[in-house]
Amino acid sequence: MYRDEPLQVFLDDLASEKSTPGGGSASALTGAMGAALASMVTRLTLHRQDYAAVHEEMEQVLQQTERLRHRFEELMQEDIAAYGKLSTAYKMPRGTDEEKEARSRAIQEQLVEAALVPLEVVENAAELILYCERIAGIGNKTVLSDVATGSMLAACAGAGASWMVRVNMQTMKDEELVEMLGERLSRALDSIAAGNQRVMTIVGERA
């Protein structure tokens, strides 16, 4: 829905008392902006003859940053949908033991989806930063500040979405699943922290 609306609509809804969009969607939008900046720097490298030696690689990088941008845009809406399903599950009747059991089962099922969507935001942010690192190393020197900003936005997207993952994991009863999701989250966050620092170092050296 929001992909086809002016940005102002999203921001107004984000600032309202509505429960969605929330932190997950905002994190996905932040990731999309980071990917867009990475794509911009890549294109500005492709349009410069001075960087002809890296054009082939940068064309491949551009395909990936654009793939990630479009996926972040989709995740904005998927996060809203996942929250809606979870909210519906919490509103299920619980007057009888059977109703309580059905409600509990539905909540547990929807908690998984509500955690997996922001987890993908985190993991995609980690992937995006790896591309930012490569762009920072071989891209157009005149716009290195933009790829640095793109990397920082990706890091913020990952950090924000990680809290959405955690809050849903807290209520999950499947301890094995919680452990698995926690491990994926930790790996992605570690990758983000290390990768973003590398980007800043490279940009500082080349700028």
N, C-alpha and C positions, 0 to 999 in steps of 0.2 A: 504494500500500500504506500508506504512512505517514499519508496523509490520513485514514484510517479508524482509526488507532491513537492511543492516548494519547500526549501529547507526551513523556512519560517514556520510552516505548519508543524514540522517535527519538533522544533525548539519550543514552540508554544505549548504543545502537548506535553513535552518533557518537563516544562516548568509548572504544569497544572497539577491538580490534586488527583489526576488519574493514576492508576497503578502502573499503566504502561503508556508509552515507552518508559523504560527505566534504565538502570545502570548497565544491563546487558546490551540493550540496543545502542546506548550511547557509546559503549566500548567498541561495538562493531562498527559504528560510524567513524569513530576515531581511527580504527584500523583501516577503513576504506580510504580515509584522507591520507594516511601514511603511505598506503600503496599507490595512491594517485600521485603523490609527490615523487615516489620512486620511479613511476612511469614517466613523469615529466622530465626528470633528470636524464633518464635513459633516452628519451626522444631528443633531447637537446644535445646528447652525445652523438646520436645517429645522424643528426643534421649537420655535424661538423666534420669536414674533411680531415682535420687534424687528428681525429680519432678513428680514421678508417681501419686501422689495424684491429680494432675491437668491435667493429660494427656487427660482425656475424654473431659474436657472443652476446652482444647487447640486444640484438633482435630476439634471441632466445630468452634473455632475462626479461625483456618487455612482455613477452607472452605470459610469463609466470607472474609478474607483478600485476598485470591486468586480470589474470585469472583470480588472483587473491583479492583484488579490488572488488570484482563482481561477486565473489563469494562472501566477502564481508557485508556487502549490500544485502544479499539474501539473508544472511544471519541476523541482520537488524529485525527483519520481519519474523524470522523463525523463533527468535527469542520471545517476541511478543506472543506468538501462537503457543509456545511451550508454557509460558506463564498462564495464559488463559485456560489451557487444559488443566493445569495444576490447580488453579483457583476453582474451576468447576468441580474437580474431585473433592476439594475441601468442603464444598457446599452440598455434597451428596447427603441424603438422609441417614440418620444413625439411630433410629428409634428401636430397632430390633437387633439381635445379635447378627442376623444375616446381613442386615444393612450396614452394620458397623464393620463387618468383615469385608464386604464389597467396597466400602469406602476406603478402608485401610489399604486394600490391595490396589485400588485405583491411584491412591496418593503415592504409593511406593513406585508404581509404574511411571507416573508422570514426573516424579522427582528425578528419575534417571534422565528423561528427555530434557528436563529443565537444567540439569547439570551438564549434559553432553553438548548442548548448543554453545554456552559460554566457554566450555572447555575447547571446543573447536576454534573459537575466537583466539584463545590463548595460544594454541598450537599453530594457528595460521600466523599470528603475530611473530612467533619465534621463527617461522619459515621466512616471513617477509624481511626480518632483520638480517638474515643470511644474504638475501639478495641486496639489501641496502649496503651490506659490507662489501660485496663485490662491486657494486656501482661506485661506492666511495673510493675504491682502489683504482678503478680504470676509467671512471666517468669524467665528464666535462668539469674541469676545475672551477670554472666560473660559477657553478651552481652547487657546489659541495654543501653549502649551508642548507640547501633544500633537502638533500638526501639525509643530512644529519637530523633535520626536523622530521622527516619521514620516519626515521628510525626511532626517534623519541616518541612520536605518536604511536608507533607500533608497540613500543614498550608500555606506554600508558594504557593502550587497549588491552594488552595482556594482563597488566596489573589490575585494572578495573574488572575485567571479566573473571579474573581468578576469585574475586569475592563472591560473585554469583555462583560459581562452582562450589565454593566452600559452604555457603549458606544452605544449599540444597543437599550437600553430602551430610550435613549435621543431622538431618532427619531420616536418612536412609538406614534401614535395618540390616541390609545385606553387607556384612562386614568385609567380605572378600571383594565385593564390587567397590566398596568405599576405598579399600586399600589400593586397588588397581587404578581407580580414578585419581587418587591422591598421588600415586607414583607418576602418572602421566602429567599431572599438573606440575609437580615439582621439577620434572625433567624440562618441561617447556619453559617454566619460569627461570630456571638456571641458564638455559640456552639464551633466553631474552637478555638477562643481566650481562652475561659474558659477551654476547654478540653486540649489544648496544654499546658497551664499553669499547669494543674493538672499532666500531664505526667512528666513535668520537675520537679515538686515537688516530685513525687513518686520516680523517678530515683535518684534524689539527696539524698533522704532518704535511699534508698536501696543500692546505689553504695558503 
